[in-house]
Amino acid sequence: MCFSDASPLLLDAAASWTVPRGQALSVYATQVARLQVVRGRVWGTFDGPHACAKEADWILLPGQCVVVHPLQRLVVEAWARFAGDEAWLCWQAPSQQA
């Protein structure tokens, strides 16, 4: 899988990824979905205007998640402290969540 801002993934099904240190993943949701961090830390941002600066960029730790709305572009990057650190991510639409 290629991690790139140039070719965002269009997602409509459950997925999971391992994002290497210093790499970014860009996705579009086709329906409301949740991105959860399973391991590691990620920096993230949504594309487009933000209601306030607080919503522009954020950090997620293991167990934390963010909701992504249809056609919203999300960019996440593994925010590693040490060489070899990576982020494990899980993507689920509400119908796929337990």
N, C-alpha and C positions, 0 to 999 in steps of 0.2 A: 504494500500500500504506500502510496506517495503522500506525504504530508506537505501541503502547499496552500498558500492563500490564492494562487492563480486558478486552481481547479477545486472549488468547494464540493464536498459530497452532498448529494440530495438524498435525505433519509426519510424513509417511511416505515422502517421495520427495526426491530431490536438489533443492536450491534455492540461490539466491544472492541477496544483498541488498547495497544500499548504505545504510548507516545514517548520516544526517546528524549533524553535531555537536550534542550535547545531546539527541539523540533516543534512545529505548530501544526494544528489540524483545523481546517475550516469546513463548517457544515451549514446546510440549510435544512430546516425542518419542513416536512410537508403537512404535519399535524402537530398539535401540542405534544411535547415530549419532555423527558427529564434526562439530563446528563448528570451522572453521579461519579464521583471520584472513589475508586476502590482502593487504590494505593498511590502514594506520592502526593505531590501538590501541583496545582495548575494555576496559571494566570489566565484570565479570560476577559473578553470584551464582546459586546454586540456591535454590529455594524449599524451605522445610521445615527440620527440625532438622539440625544439622551435628555431626559427631563431635568436631570441634574448631574453634576460631575461625579457624584457618589455612585451612580449607576453605570458609568462608563467602563471602568476596569475593576476587577475583583480577583481575589485569591480564594480557591477552594481547597480544603484539606480532606483527607480520607473520611468517607461517610457523608460529606456534604454534597449538595446537588443544586442545580440551577434548572429552571423551567425555560424551555425555548418554544416560542410561538410560531405558527405557520409562516413560512418564507422569511423568517428572521435569520440573519446570518450570525453565526457564533464562531469565534476564533479562540482556541485554547492552546496554550503552550505549556509543556512540562516545565515547571519552575523548580528545578533541582538544586540541591545544595552541594552535592558531591558527584564526581564522575561516576557514571553507571546508574545514577538515579533515573528513574523513569516514572511516568504516570500511567496507571491502569484506569480506563474509563469504561462506563457502561451507559448505553443509550436505550431508553425505553419510552414507548408511547403509553398513555394511560391504560389502554386496553391490554397491554402486555405486562403491566405491573401487578405484582401479587397483592 
